[in-house]
Structures are given as C-alpha cells and as structure tokens.
C-alpha cells in the first residue's frame, strides 16, 4: 500500500501511485516543461497584424523577463539567444515596439545601462498616437535593463552605402519617400524613420515589389504595410517573374498603341488569342473543356506567375492517341509549361483515364488577324 504523503509534500514531485489519496480536485501538472510557467501576452499585441512577428515575440519575452522575481531585464545577448536572431534584428524589434508606443527606453548616458519601461496603454489610443506622431506617453511601469552600448550592424560597409547620412530619426527625411510610405499604410513616425535610414531607390524598389505582386495576384498579401516594411529593412530580392514599373508601363502602353491602331484603321476590336485559335482550329467543345480543366489545375497547384503566363494562352488542339498537343500563345508560355511537362502529362493522364505524353507548339496570332 502506498504511503500517504504529508500535507507539505510537493505534489508535482510525487509518483503516480502516491496520488490516489489526494483530494479529488487537486490539479497535477505531469509535464515538467509546463511547470516552468507561462507568460500572458495581451491579444492586442499577439494578434495585431500592424506589429511584426519578431516584435510580438520580443514583447512576449520582455514580459516573461519582467515577471521573474529577483532578476533583471537581460541585455541584447540574452534576447538574441532566446529569439534565435542576430543583435541587429533585436535592435530593430525593440525600436519598432518603441515607435508604436508599447515600450520606452531611458538612456542614462554613454556606457551606462538603459532602463526600459513596458507601457500601460490603451490599445486604440497608442495606435492613434503612432499614426499622428504624438509624443505624449501614458503611465509606465519601469523594468531594469542591464544593457551595453548599442551594437552596430554586422555588415557596416554595406549598410552605410544603403542608408542616408542622416541618423537623427525622421526630422530630415525626404518628404516624397515619407508620403509614399504613408500612402502604403505605414504610420508616419515609422515612415520617417525608414525614409531617414534607407535611400529613396531602396524604398521605392521594395514598394514596387508590392505593387507588382498586387497586380499579378490581387489580395494575396494580407498585410501590405508589414510586407513593405520588412522588404525595406531586410533588403528582400524581387518576387518571381518581377518586371520593373517602367517595363510594365511600357508593355501596357504598347498594348494600348496597338489597340488604337486597330481602331483607327476602322477594324473591329481585336479578338483574344484564345478566341482566334479556337476558331482557326475549329476546336470542339470537348477539347475546350479539357483545356479549361487543365488550366484550373494549374491555377490551384502551380505558382501564380505560371498561371498568369498560361491563363487564356493555351488550347489543347489534339488529344487523340498517346500524345496530347497543346498550342500556346507565346514562347514564355511554352517555357513555363515545358519546365513542368511531366506534371502536365500526369494531370492529363488523370483527366483522360489513359497514359499520355504532351507536346507544346507556339502559334502566335498574326497582328492583322481579326
């Protein structure tokens, strides 16, 4: 028979056989990891898309450090280790939280430690302050911060070539860049800081990456301000299939020029390539329907840039025998599908119920074809 533990025994240290005599409503934590405690994070931080993921996690760590007894707020080395990021990212996340008004740093002088305050704020009020660049601060609760002098970026030469010489915040930021960022939904104070830190070319380039993504796949990016900000700060490369704004505008202008040329010649509006190829090859409904099914699979399973390249730009013109022939409107469409010939063949095999191979042929519509 198991020995009944004394009332002073720690129930978390007992063996399962010793638990039966305990009171029915006693809560036992069997998972040792859970005994280390929890950190409650406000929902207006945890589920707020206006705050980057890294800043949210940093805020959570600040709370966990602050609520530990007999311990002080760790420095950037500890934060860097716990977050699994470099010190440069830690500095950026702390700056974001300070810009948004969730924390406040008191700097006591060169070489001395900082004192950080976790602000007691109203969520709606603090975001209004961030957008209006209001400098007033609500009541705070101080937390000690054992800190060293701020770390510099680990690629200083490259950063110096990309950032403006002005390091004073947003006071002298180029107004055109600030207005561009504000138009993209980024709060004014953060827009000023980005504009003062990074040159105009970098800011405009990353904003155009978003514009391109939105043109190709509207609504795909759920948090445009966060996308643009991270693209600027982390120097993202171009998205797949990216064309600069000037090239996109030139292509659109050429399409408009050709349309006007046709209209001025007194011709009826030009038909699409798909309408033209269906009529030219007298494609039966069965092949048109098969093409539509293939296009739908491509839309669901392939990257957006592949779908945008082949949508309404292909037609199955022959599905007899063991080879399916696909006509394509352009070389780019052929390149997109040729790289995925095996996948296309597998889809058609499933749709037709027999093994088939695929062959691609570019058939461009003559300019003067109605």
C-alpha positions as CSV (number, residue, x, y, z in Angstrom):
1,X,0.0,0.0,0.0
2,X,1.4,3.4,-1.0
3,X,2.4,5.7,1.7
4,X,0.1,8.8,2.1
5,X,2.2,11.9,1.5
6,X,2.5,14.5,4.2
7,X,0.4,17.7,3.6
8,X,3.7,19.6,3.0
9,X,4.8,17.3,0.1
10,X,5.2,18.9,-3.4
11,X,2.5,17.1,-5.5
12,X,4.5,17.7,-8.6
13,X,7.3,15.5,-7.2
14,X,5.1,12.5,-6.3
15,X,4.9,9.1,-8.0
16,X,1.6,8.3,-9.7
17,X,0.9,5.6,-7.1
18,X,1.0,8.2,-4.4
19,X,-1.6,10.5,-5.9
20,X,-4.8,8.4,-5.1
21,X,-5.2,9.6,-1.5
22,X,-5.1,13.2,-2.5
23,X,-8.2,15.4,-2.7
24,X,-10.3,14.8,-5.9
25,X,-9.9,18.4,-7.1
26,X,-6.1,18.7,-6.8
27,X,-4.5,19.7,-10.1
28,X,-1.4,17.9,-11.0
29,X,1.0,19.1,-13.8
30,X,2.6,15.9,-15.2
31,X,4.5,17.8,-17.9
32,X,7.8,19.1,-16.4
33,X,8.0,21.7,-19.2
34,X,4.7,23.3,-18.1
35,X,6.0,23.7,-14.6
36,X,8.4,26.4,-15.8
37,X,5.5,28.8,-16.0
38,X,3.6,30.8,-18.6
39,X,3.6,34.3,-20.0
40,X,0.3,36.1,-20.7
41,X,0.5,38.2,-23.8
42,X,-2.1,40.9,-24.5
43,X,-4.3,40.0,-27.5
44,X,-3.9,43.4,-29.0
45,X,-0.2,42.5,-29.4
46,X,-0.5,38.8,-30.1
47,X,-3.0,39.1,-33.0
48,X,-2.2,42.6,-34.3
49,X,-1.1,42.5,-37.9
50,X,0.3,46.0,-37.6
51,X,3.1,44.6,-35.3
52,X,5.7,42.4,-37.0
53,X,6.1,38.8,-35.8
54,X,9.5,39.5,-34.4
55,X,8.3,42.5,-32.4
56,X,5.4,40.5,-31.0
57,X,7.8,37.7,-29.9
58,X,10.2,40.2,-28.4
59,X,7.4,41.9,-26.4
60,X,6.4,38.5,-25.1
61,X,10.0,37.8,-23.9
62,X,10.1,41.2,-22.2
63,X,7.1,40.3,-20.2
64,X,8.5,36.9,-19.3
65,X,11.7,38.5,-18.1
66,X,9.9,41.3,-16.2
67,X,7.7,38.9,-14.3
68,X,10.5,36.8,-12.9
69,X,11.4,37.6,-9.3
70,X,14.9,38.5,-8.3
71,X,16.0,39.0,-11.9
72,X,16.6,42.0,-14.1
73,X,15.8,42.5,-17.8
74,X,18.5,40.8,-19.9
75,X,20.6,42.5,-22.4
76,X,20.7,42.1,-26.2
77,X,22.9,39.0,-26.0
78,X,20.2,37.1,-24.0
79,X,17.4,38.4,-26.3
80,X,19.4,37.4,-29.3
81,X,19.9,33.9,-28.0
82,X,16.3,33.4,-26.9
83,X,14.8,34.7,-30.2
84,X,17.3,32.9,-32.3
85,X,18.2,36.0,-34.3
86,X,21.2,38.4,-34.5
87,X,21.6,41.5,-32.4
88,X,20.7,43.7,-35.4
89,X,17.3,42.2,-35.5
90,X,16.8,42.6,-31.7
91,X,17.6,46.3,-32.1
92,X,15.1,46.6,-34.9
93,X,12.3,44.8,-32.9
94,X,12.9,47.0,-29.8
95,X,12.8,50.1,-32.0
96,X,9.5,49.0,-33.6
97,X,8.0,48.5,-30.1
98,X,9.2,51.9,-29.0
99,X,8.0,53.6,-32.2
100,X,4.5,52.1,-31.7
101,X,4.5,53.2,-28.0
102,X,4.5,49.8,-26.3
103,X,7.8,50.3,-24.6
104,X,10.0,53.3,-23.8
105,X,13.8,53.4,-23.3
106,X,15.5,55.8,-20.9
107,X,19.1,56.2,-21.9
108,X,21.3,57.2,-19.0
109,X,24.5,58.1,-20.8
110,X,27.3,56.6,-22.8
111,X,28.4,53.3,-21.5
112,X,25.7,53.1,-18.8
113,X,22.8,50.6,-18.8
114,X,19.4,51.5,-20.1
115,X,16.1,51.4,-18.2
116,X,13.2,50.1,-20.2
117,X,9.5,50.7,-19.4
118,X,6.7,48.5,-20.5
119,X,3.9,51.0,-21.1
120,X,0.5,50.7,-19.6
121,X,-1.5,51.8,-22.6
122,X,-4.9,51.8,-24.2
123,X,-4.5,49.8,-27.5
124,X,-6.6,52.2,-29.6
125,X,-5.0,55.3,-28.1
126,X,-1.5,54.1,-28.7
127,X,-2.1,53.3,-32.3
128,X,-3.6,56.7,-32.8
129,X,-0.5,58.2,-31.2
130,X,1.7,56.2,-33.6
131,X,-0.1,57.5,-36.6
132,X,-0.3,61.1,-35.5
133,X,3.3,61.1,-34.2
134,X,2.1,62.3,-30.8
135,X,4.9,62.2,-28.4
136,X,2.9,62.1,-25.1
137,X,3.3,58.9,-23.0
138,X,0.9,57.2,-20.7
139,X,1.7,56.0,-17.2
140,X,4.5,53.5,-17.1
141,X,5.9,50.7,-15.0
142,X,9.7,50.5,-15.0
143,X,11.7,47.4,-15.6
144,X,15.5,47.4,-15.2
145,X,17.6,46.7,-18.3
146,X,21.1,45.5,-18.0
147,X,22.3,46.8,-21.3
148,X,25.5,47.7,-23.1
149,X,26.1,50.3,-25.8
150,X,24.0,49.5,-28.9
151,X,25.5,47.0,-31.4
152,X,26.3,48.1,-34.9
153,X,25.1,46.2,-38.0
154,X,27.3,43.2,-38.8
155,X,27.8,44.5,-42.4
156,X,28.6,48.1,-41.7
157,X,30.1,49.0,-45.0
158,X,27.1,47.7,-47.0
159,X,24.6,49.3,-44.6
160,X,26.4,52.7,-44.9
161,X,26.1,52.5,-48.7
162,X,22.4,51.9,-48.5
163,X,21.4,54.3,-45.7
164,X,21.2,58.1,-45.8
165,X,23.8,60.0,-43.8
166,X,21.0,61.5,-41.6
167,X,20.6,59.4,-38.4
168,X,18.5,61.8,-36.4
169,X,15.2,59.9,-36.9
170,X,12.6,61.5,-39.2
171,X,13.3,65.2,-38.9
172,X,15.1,65.5,-42.2
173,X,13.6,62.5,-44.1
174,X,12.8,63.1,-47.8
175,X,9.2,64.1,-47.9
176,X,8.4,62.3,-51.1
177,X,9.5,59.0,-49.6
178,X,7.6,59.6,-46.4
179,X,4.4,60.3,-48.3
180,X,4.9,57.2,-50.4
181,X,5.2,55.0,-47.3
182,X,2.2,56.7,-45.7
183,X,0.2,56.0,-48.8
184,X,1.1,52.3,-48.4
185,X,-0.4,52.3,-44.9
186,X,2.7,52.7,-42.8
187,X,2.3,55.1,-39.8
188,X,4.0,58.5,-40.2
189,X,6.6,58.0,-37.4
190,X,7.8,54.7,-38.8
191,X,7.7,56.1,-42.4
192,X,10.0,59.0,-41.3
193,X,12.4,56.6,-39.7
194,X,12.6,54.3,-42.7
195,X,13.0,57.3,-45.0
196,X,15.8,58.7,-43.0
197,X,17.6,55.3,-42.7
198,X,17.3,53.9,-46.3
199,X,17.8,55.7,-49.6
200,X,15.0,56.6,-51.9
201,X,15.9,54.0,-54.5
202,X,15.7,51.1,-52.0
203,X,12.3,52.3,-50.6
204,X,10.7,52.8,-54.0
205,X,12.0,49.5,-55.2
206,X,10.5,47.5,-52.4
207,X,7.3,49.4,-52.6
208,X,7.2,48.4,-56.3
209,X,7.7,44.8,-55.4
210,X,4.4,45.0,-53.5
211,X,2.7,46.8,-56.5
212,X,3.8,44.0,-58.8
213,X,2.6,41.3,-56.5
214,X,-0.8,43.1,-56.2
215,X,-1.1,43.4,-60.0
216,X,-0.4,39.7,-60.5
217,X,-2.4,38.3,-57.6
218,X,-4.7,40.9,-56.0
219,X,-5.2,40.4,-52.3
220,X,-2.5,37.8,-51.9
221,X,-0.6,39.9,-49.4
222,X,-2.7,40.3,-46.3
223,X,-0.6,42.9,-44.6
224,X,0.8,45.3,-47.2
225,X,2.5,47.7,-44.6
226,X,4.2,44.8,-42.9
227,X,5.3,43.4,-46.3
228,X,6.8,46.7,-47.5
229,X,8.5,47.4,-44.2
230,X,10.2,44.0,-43.9
231,X,11.2,44.2,-47.6
232,X,12.9,47.5,-46.9
233,X,14.6,46.6,-43.6
234,X,15.7,43.1,-44.7
235,X,16.5,44.1,-48.3
236,X,14.3,41.4,-50.0
237,X,15.0,40.4,-53.5
238,X,12.4,40.7,-56.3
239,X,9.4,38.3,-56.4
240,X,9.3,35.6,-59.1
241,X,8.6,37.0,-62.5
242,X,9.1,40.6,-61.4
243,X,9.2,43.3,-64.0
244,X,10.1,46.9,-63.0
245,X,7.4,49.5,-63.1
246,X,8.9,51.2,-66.2
247,X,8.8,47.9,-68.1
248,X,5.2,47.1,-67.1
249,X,4.1,50.6,-68.1
250,X,5.9,50.3,-71.4
251,X,4.2,47.0,-72.2
252,X,0.8,48.4,-71.3
253,X,1.5,51.4,-73.5
254,X,2.4,49.2,-76.4
255,X,-0.8,47.2,-76.0
256,X,-2.8,50.4,-75.9
257,X,-0.9,51.7,-79.0
258,X,-1.8,48.5,-81.0
259,X,-5.4,48.7,-79.8
260,X,-5.7,52.3,-81.0
261,X,-4.0,51.4,-84.3
262,X,-6.6,48.8,-85.0
263,X,-9.5,51.1,-84.1
264,X,-8.1,53.9,-86.2
265,X,-7.9,51.5,-89.2
266,X,-11.7,51.1,-88.8
267,X,-11.4,47.4,-87.8
268,X,-13.5,45.8,-85.2
269,X,-11.9,45.3,-81.8
270,X,-9.2,42.5,-82.0
271,X,-10.3,39.2,-80.6
272,X,-8.3,37.4,-77.9
273,X,-5.7,34.8,-78.9
274,X,-7.9,32.1,-77.4
275,X,-11.0,33.1,-79.4
276,X,-8.8,33.3,-82.5
277,X,-7.1,29.9,-82.0
278,X,-10.4,28.1,-81.2
279,X,-12.0,29.4,-84.4
280,X,-8.9,28.8,-86.5
281,X,-8.5,25.2,-85.4
282,X,-12.3,24.6,-85.1
283,X,-11.7,23.2,-81.7
284,X,-14.6,21.0,-80.5
285,X,-16.2,21.7,-77.1
286,X,-14.5,18.6,-75.7
287,X,-11.0,20.0,-76.2
288,X,-12.0,23.4,-74.9
289,X,-13.5,21.8,-71.8
290,X,-10.4,19.7,-71.3
291,X,-8.2,22.8,-71.7
292,X,-10.3,24.6,-69.0
293,X,-9.9,21.7,-66.6
294,X,-6.1,21.7,-67.1
295,X,-6.0,25.4,-66.6
296,X,-7.9,25.1,-63.3
297,X,-5.4,22.5,-62.0
298,X,-2.5,24.8,-62.9
299,X,-4.2,27.7,-61.1
300,X,-4.6,25.6,-57.9
301,X,-1.3,23.7,-57.9
302,X,1.3,25.9,-59.6
303,X,2.8,29.3,-58.6
304,X,0.8,32.4,-59.5
305,X,3.4,33.6,-62.1
306,X,3.0,30.3,-64.0
307,X,-0.8,30.6,-64.0
308,X,-0.7,34.2,-65.1
309,X,1.6,33.3,-68.0
310,X,-0.6,30.4,-69.4
311,X,-4.1,31.6,-68.5
312,X,-6.1,32.1,-71.7
313,X,-2.9,31.4,-73.6
314,X,-3.2,27.7,-74.3
315,X,-5.5,25.3,-76.1
316,X,-5.4,21.5,-76.4
317,X,-5.8,21.0,-80.2
318,X,-5.3,17.2,-80.3
319,X,-6.0,14.6,-77.6
320,X,-6.1,11.5,-79.8
321,X,-3.7,8.7,-79.2
322,X,-0.9,8.7,-76.6
323,X,0.2,12.3,-77.3
324,X,-1.7,15.4,-76.4
325,X,-0.8,18.5,-78.5
326,X,-1.1,21.9,-76.8
327,X,-1.0,25.2,-78.7
328,X,0.5,28.2,-76.8
329,X,0.3,31.9,-77.5
330,X,3.9,32.8,-76.7
331,X,7.4,31.4,-76.0
332,X,7.1,32.4,-72.4
333,X,4.0,30.2,-72.0
334,X,5.8,27.3,-73.7
335,X,8.8,27.8,-71.3
336,X,6.5,27.8,-68.3
337,X,4.8,24.5,-69.2
338,X,7.9,22.8,-70.7
339,X,9.6,23.0,-67.4
340,X,6.6,21.2,-65.9
341,X,5.9,18.8,-68.8
342,X,5.8,15.7,-66.5
343,X,3.3,17.3,-64.2
344,X,1.1,18.4,-67.1
345,X,1.3,14.9,-68.5
346,X,0.2,13.4,-65.2
347,X,-2.8,15.7,-64.9
348,X,-3.9,14.9,-68.5
349,X,-3.4,11.2,-67.8
350,X,-5.7,11.5,-64.9
351,X,-8.3,13.6,-66.8
352,X,-8.3,11.3,-69.9
353,X,-8.0,8.0,-68.0
354,X,-5.1,6.7,-70.0
355,X,-1.3,7.4,-70.1
356,X,-0.3,10.3,-72.4
357,X,2.6,12.5,-73.2
358,X,2.5,16.2,-74.0
359,X,3.8,18.2,-76.9
360,X,3.9,22.0,-77.0
361,X,3.7,24.3,-80.0
362,X,3.8,28.1,-80.1
363,X,1.2,29.5,-82.5
364,X,1.3,33.3,-82.5
365,X,-1.7,35.3,-83.6
366,X,-0.9,37.4,-86.7
367,X,-1.1,41.1,-85.9
368,X,-3.6,41.8,-88.6
369,X,-5.9,38.9,-87.6
370,X,-9.3,40.0,-86.5
